Amino acid sequence: MAQLPQLTISATLGDQAYKAIREAIVSGVLERGQKVTERGLAESLDISATPVREALRRLEQDRLVERTGPRSVRIAKYAEDELREFSMIGDSLRALAARLAAEKSTAEQREQMRAALDEADQLRNQAGGLNPGSEEERELIEEILHCMRRFHSLVDQASGNATLQQMLHMVDAFGADERRNSVLSEVSDERRSAVDARYHQHRAIYDAIAAGDGRRAEELMTAHSRASSSSLLTARFSH
């Protein structure tokens, strides 16, 4: 099993184990369908089995793992129809978050959104001098994607709705690693223009939120999320 990050001893070791294992699933370090044991995870995290057991119970509720035995689980793997439905749910939730963010966001939250987009723009300007498909360009694109994820996370938080944020937290776990790989694949061929179009949609979404136009923010986020999901699903099921 791949070595997972070691954790510090604290009163919230169960929370740390949950976050570490969830990130390993989301990033693809733990692969869909892979069988793991409480003992193996505990050894990899260098902690006892008790917080791992607690973490796995939470991950079962998130539907990211499936129990296969008293001390073992399988990383969840879903059929095509289910994954398409997860994408539809995520699109609707994200659009609602944008609408609520336009209605409820604070000046500080909007400033943080704008800062994430400004940082991404600066990174894109640096990409102009790099060779397409080079390792340097790939690393820069991953930095830009990190800015975009931060922007979306800020929009979600600005919705001010804890239930909505929790639902998005669950939905986002399905295919985050594939989404990154899909974008990296698109920019390496003739689909680069589609990636550019989706990139510029972020600024339009921000402008609607900053203007307090909930309906416009919702419409723009709906179009953006559906385009992103369509790209992801095409990449996922084209093989």
C-alpha positions in Angstrom: 0.0 0.0 0.0 1.2 3.5 -0.8 2.6 5.4 2.2 0.1 8.0 3.5 1.2 11.1 5.4 2.0 10.6 9.1 -0.2 12.3 11.6 0.5 14.1 14.8 -0.9 13.0 18.1 -3.9 15.1 19.1 -7.4 14.9 20.6 -8.8 15.0 17.0 -6.8 12.1 15.6 -10.0 10.6 14.2 -10.6 13.8 12.2 -7.1 13.8 10.9 -7.4 10.2 9.8 -10.6 11.0 8.1 -9.1 13.9 6.2 -6.0 12.0 5.2 -7.8 8.9 4.0 -10.4 10.9 2.2 -7.7 12.9 0.4 -6.0 9.7 -0.6 -9.2 8.5 -2.1 -10.0 11.8 -3.9 -6.4 12.1 -5.2 -6.4 8.5 -6.5 -3.6 7.3 -4.1 -6.2 4.8 -2.9 -7.8 3.5 -6.1 -11.4 2.8 -6.7 -12.2 -0.8 -6.0 -9.0 -1.3 -3.9 -9.4 -3.3 -0.7 -7.8 -1.9 2.4 -7.8 -2.9 6.1 -8.0 -0.9 9.3 -4.6 -2.3 10.3 -3.0 -1.5 7.0 -4.3 2.1 7.1 -3.3 2.5 10.7 0.3 1.3 9.9 0.5 3.7 6.9 -0.7 6.6 9.0 1.5 5.5 12.0 -1.4 5.6 14.4 -3.6 3.1 16.3 -6.6 1.4 14.7 -9.2 3.2 16.8 -9.1 6.6 15.0 -8.9 4.8 11.6 -12.1 2.8 12.5 -13.8 6.1 13.4 -12.6 7.6 10.1 -13.9 4.7 8.1 -17.3 4.9 9.6 -17.5 8.5 8.4 -16.3 7.6 5.0 -18.9 4.9 4.8 -21.5 7.6 5.4 -19.9 9.6 2.6 -20.2 6.5 0.4 -16.5 6.6 -0.3 -15.8 3.2 1.1 -17.9 0.0 1.4 -17.6 -2.5 4.3 -16.3 -5.9 3.1 -15.5 -7.4 6.6 -15.3 -6.6 10.3 -11.9 -4.9 9.8 -11.7 -4.3 6.0 -13.3 -2.0 3.4 -13.2 -1.5 -0.3 -12.8 1.9 -1.9 -16.2 2.6 -3.5 -16.5 2.2 -7.3 -19.6 3.3 -9.1 -21.4 2.4 -12.3 -21.7 4.9 -15.2 -25.3 5.9 -14.4 -24.5 6.7 -10.8 -21.5 8.8 -11.7 -23.6 10.7 -14.2 -26.2 11.4 -11.5 -23.5 12.5 -9.0 -22.4 15.1 -11.6 -26.0 16.3 -12.1 -26.4 16.7 -8.4 -23.2 18.6 -8.1 -24.1 20.9 -10.9 -27.4 21.8 -9.2 -25.8 22.3 -5.8 -23.0 24.5 -7.1 -25.4 26.7 -9.0 -27.5 27.2 -5.8 -24.3 28.0 -3.9 -23.5 30.8 -6.5 -27.0 32.2 -6.1 -26.7 32.3 -2.3 -23.2 33.7 -2.5 -24.5 36.6 -4.5 -27.1 37.3 -1.9 -25.1 36.7 1.3 -21.4 37.0 0.7 -19.4 39.5 2.7 -16.9 42.1 1.2 -14.1 40.0 2.6 -15.3 36.8 1.0 -15.7 38.6 -2.4 -12.1 40.0 -2.0 -10.8 36.5 -1.4 -12.6 35.2 -4.6 -11.2 38.0 -6.6 -7.7 37.4 -5.3 -7.9 33.7 -6.3 -8.9 34.7 -9.8 -6.2 37.4 -10.0 -3.5 34.8 -8.9 -4.8 32.4 -11.6 -4.6 35.2 -14.2 -1.0 35.9 -13.3 -0.1 32.2 -13.6 -1.8 32.1 -17.0 0.4 35.0 -18.2 3.5 33.1 -17.3 2.3 30.1 -19.4 2.7 32.1 -22.6 6.4 31.5 -22.7 6.3 27.8 -22.0 6.4 24.9 -24.5 3.0 23.3 -24.8 2.9 19.9 -23.2 6.1 20.5 -21.2 6.5 19.5 -17.6 6.8 23.2 -16.7 3.4 23.9 -18.3 1.8 21.0 -16.6 3.0 22.2 -13.2 1.7 25.7 -13.9 -1.7 24.3 -15.0 -2.0 22.4 -11.8 -1.3 25.6 -9.9 -4.0 27.4 -11.9 -6.4 24.5 -11.1 -5.6 24.9 -7.4 -6.7 28.6 -7.7 -9.9 27.5 -9.4 -10.7 25.0 -6.7 -10.1 27.7 -4.1 -12.4 30.0 -5.9 -15.2 27.4 -6.0 -14.6 26.6 -2.3 -14.9 30.3 -1.4 -18.2 30.5 -3.4 -19.5 27.5 -1.5 -18.5 29.0 1.8 -20.1 32.3 0.9 -23.4 30.6 0.4 -23.6 30.6 4.2 -25.5 27.2 4.2 -23.8 24.5 6.2 -26.1 21.7 4.7 -25.3 22.8 1.2 -21.6 22.9 1.9 -21.7 19.4 3.4 -23.5 18.0 0.4 -21.0 19.6 -2.0 -18.2 18.2 0.2 -19.5 14.7 -0.4 -20.2 15.2 -4.2 -16.8 16.7 -4.8 -15.1 13.5 -3.7 -16.4 11.7 -6.8 -13.8 12.2 -9.5 -11.7 15.1 -8.3 -8.5 13.3 -9.5 -10.2 12.5 -12.8 -11.2 16.1 -13.2 -7.6 17.3 -12.9 -6.4 14.7 -15.3 -9.2 15.5 -17.8 -8.2 19.2 -17.9 -4.5 18.3 -18.3 -5.5 16.1 -21.2 -7.6 18.7 -22.8 -5.0 21.4 -22.8 -2.6 19.1 -24.7 -4.8 18.8 -27.8 -7.4 20.6 -29.9 -9.7 20.9 -26.8 -7.6 23.6 -25.3 -10.1 26.3 -26.4 -12.9 24.6 -24.4 -10.7 24.8 -21.3 -10.0 28.5 -22.0 -13.7 29.2 -22.3 -14.5 27.5 -19.0 -11.6 29.4 -17.4 -13.0 32.8 -18.4 -16.5 31.8 -17.0 -15.1 32.1 -13.5 -14.6 35.8 -13.8 -18.1 36.3 -15.1 -19.5 34.3 -12.2 -17.5 36.4 -9.8 -18.8 39.6 -11.4 -22.4 38.5 -10.9 -21.7 37.6 -7.3 -20.0 40.9 -6.7 -23.0 42.7 -8.2 -25.4 40.8 -6.0 -27.2 39.3 -9.0 -28.2 35.9 -7.7 -30.1 34.8 -10.8 -27.2 35.7 -13.1 -24.7 34.0 -10.8 -26.9 30.8 -10.8 -27.3 30.8 -14.6 -23.6 31.3 -15.2 -22.6 28.6 -12.6 -25.1 26.2 -14.1 -23.6 26.6 -17.6 -20.0 26.4 -16.2 -20.6 23.3 -14.1 -22.4 21.4 -16.9 -19.6 22.1 -19.3 -17.1 20.9 -16.8 -19.1 17.8 -16.0 -19.6 17.0 -19.6 -15.9 17.2 -20.2 -15.2 14.9 -17.3 -17.8 12.3 -18.2 -16.6 12.3 -21.8 -13.1 11.6 -20.6 -14.2 9.0 -18.1 -16.3 6.9 -20.4 -14.6 7.3 -23.8 -12.3 4.4 -23.2 
